[in-house]
Amino acid sequence: MSIVCARAATANRQTGKVRPAPTSARSVPRMPLPRVSVVIPTLNEADNLPHVLPRIPQWIHEVVVVDGNSTDGTPEVARALWPNIHIVTQEGQGKGAALRSGFAVATGEIMIMLDADGSMDPAEIPMFVGALLSGAEFVKGSRFLQGGGTADMPCYRRWGNRAFVQLVRFLFGGHFSDLCYGYNAFWSWAVPLLQLNAIGFEIEAMMNVRALQAGLKIVEVPSFEAKRVYGIGRLQTIPDGWRVLKTIWSEWMSPVPRQAALGIKQWATDAGIAGDSFEFWSGGRALTPYSGDTSGQVNKEPQRGQNTAHSEK
């Protein structure tokens, strides 16, 4: 082998031919990436934030903490853990109001929702962003895809979530495997499209249903939900479950939000900030639709013979 290489080098010198440099040595232009904003609603989560903020990737553009008038020093703890953090005071009450307050001030092209109690793993953020960069428009975490799971869902809540999933499939189509889970990521242009107006935890179901109705390219990715680190969760099974049910029924009975959402999606597409090409950040590089695990594309019509059922753990 060494003799062959030596002969080839001699021939190159004699003929004046120079081999191109290896790919790794060439100057490859770096494509600009979209800015990512992480929005975290908080209410007396000072003990839990040390288990959340330090685990967020450092390349995140900004972290927005929406504080609901905490009395335990949550804003001070957040500033100590993430010096450049953006803290805003929540307008109104409930998780829905907190998220709207955060979305209103976030400056990134990508929005990611993250809970402050330590139940969602920030290490999963690259998976959500990767799905968006691959062509998805709305990415939702699922505890019931292979690779996901939950340590914080009693049987009665599991049954309730499954019933809501089946109801949404029946009324709106799609192939959701999870509904009442708030680990979501989406392009910022989709915020006015969703027209969020829910108050409490039902905001998660509303987002998922409206994204489906608006025709967004939705992809589910596996996510693991841990137990909250400290404190007692504020989710109340019966009252919040009832609000989720009323939200689903309201979305089905009211066609106005659906038509308005479709109009906003068309406007965003015509303006060049939605669709298969995101030229406003990608330097003109066209992105093809999500080409990963097609079982996760929940609003894609199944091909003949394709099994689209998701099993719950």
N, C-alpha and C positions, 0 to 999 in steps of 0.2 A: 504493500500500500504506500509506503514511504517513497519507493522508487517511482511509482506512478505520479505521486504528487510533485516530486522533484522534476520529472519530465514535463509535467503540465506547466509548472512555474517557468521552466526554461523556454518552453514554446511561447508562453505569453510575453516574455521579455523580448524574444526574437521577433515576434510579429507586432509588437507594440500594443497589444490588447491588454486592457486592464479590467479585471473583474470588478463588478460593482460591490460596494461595501455591504456587509450583512445588514439585514433589516433592522436589527437592534441598534446599529451604529448610525443609521440614517436619521435625519431630522424629521420627526413626525409631528405635525401640528396638533396641539391638544384642542379638542372640541370644548367649547364653553358648556358648562353644565348649569341647569336651572338652580335657582336659589331655593332652599327648602326651609320652610317655617314649621316649627313644632308648636302646637297650641295645647296648653295644659290648663284645664279648669282646676281651681283649688278652693278649698274651704277647710281651714284648720288642718293642714297636711304637713306641718313643720317636721314632724317625726318621720314622715315617709319620703320627703323630697331627697334626703341624702341617699336613698336607695334608688332614685330615679335619675336625677339630673347628671350625676357623674358618669352614668352609663350611656348618655346620649353621645353619638359620634361627634367628634370635634369639627368635622367639616360642615355641620349644619349651619346654615346662614343665620338663623335667629331662633331663640326660644321665647315664646310669649306665654307668660303665666297670667291667667285671669283670676284675680283674687275676689272672692265673694265676702269681703269684709271679715277676714280671719282675725281671731283674737289670740292666737298662739304664736305670733311672730312669723307666719309663713312667708311674707314678702322679704323680711330680713334674712331668713335662712336661704331663700332662693338667690338673693344677691350675693351672699357669701359663697354659694356653690357655683354660680355661673355669673361672673362679674358683669358681663354685657347683656344680661337678661333684660327683656322688656316686660315690665309688670304694669298691668292695667287693672282698673277697678271694674268689676262686673256691673253692668247695667241690668237691673231686674233681678229676678230670682230664678233658680233652677239651672240645670246643666245646659239646657238649650240656650238660655239667655247668655250664659258664660261663653259658650262656643261662638255665638254670634258676635259678642264683644271682641273675642280674640281674632276672628276672621276679619273684622273691620279694620284692624290695625296691622295685621301681618303683611309683610312686603314680599314674601317669596312667591315664586311661580308655582311651587308645590306646597300644599297644606297637609299636615299630618296631625291627627288627633291622638293625644296620649293622656291616659289617666295618671293622676298624681299619687295613687295609693300603692304603687309598686306591683300591680297585677299584670301590667303590660310590659313586655320586655323591649327596651329601646334597641337592643341588638338586632331586632327584626326590621328596623327602619330601612336598611339597605335593600331588603327584599321587596318592600312596598315601593320604594323609589325605582328599583330596577324594573318592576312591572310597568310603571308609568313611562319610563324611558323606552320601553319596548312597544309602546303603542296603546296601552290601556289609558282610560280617561278617569276611571274611578276604581280604586283598589280597596277591597274590604277584607279584613281578617276573618278567618273562620276557625272556630274551635273544633269543627267536626270534619275537616279535611285530614287526609293522612299527613301526619307530622304535627298536627295541632292537638289541642286538648284543653282541659280545664281542671283545676283543683278547687274551684269555688262555685260549683253549681249543684245544689241538691237535686234529688230526683224530680221533685215537683216543678222546679224551675226548668229542668231539662225537658220535661214533658210539655210545659207551656211554650217554651221556645220552639219545640218541634211542631206544635200545633200552629203557631204563628207562621212558621216557615211554609207549612203546607197550605195555609190560607192564602198567603201572598202568592205562592205558585199558582193556585187555582184562579185567583182574581186578576193577577197581573202578568202571569207567565214567568219566564226566567227559570233559573235552576239554583237558587240560593240554597246553601247548606246551613247557614246561620243567619239570624236576623238581629237579635238584641245584643249586639256586641259593638263597641264603639271604637275599635282600632281601625281607622279608615285613613286613606290618603287620596288626594285628588288634585287636579290642576286648579289654580286659583280662579280661572275664568268660569269654573263651574259653580262658584258660590252664588252669584245672582241667579243662575239657572235653577238651583235647588229651592230658592225662595223659602228658606227655613223660618218657621214661626212657632215651632213647638217650644214648650217651657221646660219640661223635665227630661227624664231619661228616655221618653218616647222619641226624642230627637234622633236617636240612632235608627230606629225603624223608619222614621220619616225620610231620613237621608237616603237609605237604601232603596225604599220604594220609589222616591222621586227620581233618583238616578236611573232606575230601571225604566220608569215611564218616559223619561226624557230621551231615551235611546242612547245613553252613554255606553261606551265599551267598558263593561264591568268585569273585573277579574278578582276572584277570591284567592287568597294565599293562606297557607296554614299558620295559625298563631296559637301560642299556649298562654292561657290565662292562669296566673298564680293567685293565691290568696293575698288579700291586702296585708301589708307588713304590720302596721299598727292601726288600732282603732276599729270602729264598727262601721260597716258600709251603710250608706244612706238609701240604698235601693229597698223599697218595700214591695214585696212580691204582688200582693193583691191590688193595691191602689195603682202601682206603676204598670202592672199587667193590664189592668182595665184601661189605662190611658193608651197603652200600645194598641189594644183592640179598637178603641175609638178612633185612633189615628189611622189605622188600616182601613176602617170603614169609611172615614171621612175622605181619604184619598180616592177610594173607589167611587164614592157618590158625587164628588166635586170634579167636573172635567176642566174647570177654568185653570187651575194651576198647571195641569198637564199641557194645555194648549199654549200657555204663556211660556212654559219651559221649553217647548219645542221651538217657539219663536226665538228665544234667546240663544238656543243651540245653533239655529240657522244663522243668526247674526254673527256669532263667534266664528262659525265656519267661513262665512263670507268675508270676514275681516282677517282671515288667515291665522287666527289664534286657536283654532280647534280643528280637529280632524287628524288625518294621517301625517301631516307635515307641520312641525312646530318650528318655523323658520325664525320666530322672534328670539329664540335662544340657541338654536342648534346650528347657526351659521349656514343655513340653507340645506343642511343634511336631512333628507326625508326619512321618516321613521315608518317602518312597516307595522301593521297591527301586531299585537302580542302573539308571539310564536312559541311560547313556552308550553306549559301543560294546558292543553285546550279544555281539560275537564274543569278548569277554574274559571273559564270565560262563561259566566252564568247567564248572559243574555244572548248567547249564540245558539242558533237553532241546531239541535243534534242531527248528525248525519244518520243515514239509515244503518241500523245495527249498532249504533253507538250507545253505550250505557252511560247515562248522565246522572244516575243516582249516586248520592253521597251517603256514606254510612256514618252514623254517629257513634262516638265511643262511649 
